[in-house]
Amino acid sequence: VYVSYMRDEYFRYQEQLGVGLTPKQRHTYNIPRLLWTYKVNNSHRLTSGIELINERLRFDLNGDPAGYNDVKSITTAGLYVQDEIKSGQKLSFVVGLRGDWSDKFGWRATPRASAKYNFGDFALRANYSYGYRFASIKELYMIMDVAVASAPKIYGNEDLKAETNNFFSLALDYNRSWINLSATVSKSFFRNKIDARYSGRENGKMVLRYENVDKSELGTIEVIGRFKLARSLFLNANYNYIFQSDNAPESSTQYI
């Protein structure tokens, strides 16, 4: 059984001559978690857990006339269970289900499944998971305008929908005493991906606004190698290729 509690706080003040310290931002997270693992027998290992996340933000650039005195908050909760299944043969599985609730976006369930097959010095792994992400407080409410000419002005969007994602991956590993090789191919299919998109200029500054991109795809190819050249000498090599496409207007091409 594993129990944890994390509190993260960020404070920012502005110091002005003759005025003193003026609070500008206070961002806090409270995250309690409970996780337990139970080995049913040699074939099943169950992991379950509960977590709660409370996020609160006081920010003078939130678009509200009350500014810093207006408190924004979001509370989310998650419940999950996972089963590691070992058949005693070359094939093993991991299946899991998670349920998330938000006081702004409601309930959503996200499943996950993976399989691993061992043959000789090779291991083949296949994964599928359904992802779900709530918009953060800053993505919903923030108006960020840094007093630097080259910095963009960023607007939050209270009408953002939650982001979903279907993720697939396939990996092949090769392991010997002197060499370890791994190659992974993955593809993500997003709906309503939350992204900061270009939306014109304001007082000469570029303006970005958080929007939902209807359809977006992200793919990766990764190859990793570790070679033992001598008793205490190793060579590591890594190659990673990432490609992305979406159906957002070309005029709103990602700034980052």
ABEGO torsion letter per residue (X at the ends): XBBBBBBBBBBBBBBBBGAEBBBABBBBBBBBBBBBBBBABAABBBBBBBBBBBBBBBBABAGBAAEAABBBBBBBBBBBBBBBBBAGBABBBBBBBBBBBBAAAEBBBBBBBBBBBBBEABBBBBBBBBBBBBBBAAAAABBBBBBBAABBBBBBBAABBBBBBBBBBBBBBBBBAABBBBBBBBBBBBBGBBBBBBAEBBGGBBBBBBBBBABBBBBBBBBBBBBBABAABBBBBBBBBBBBBBABBAAABBAX
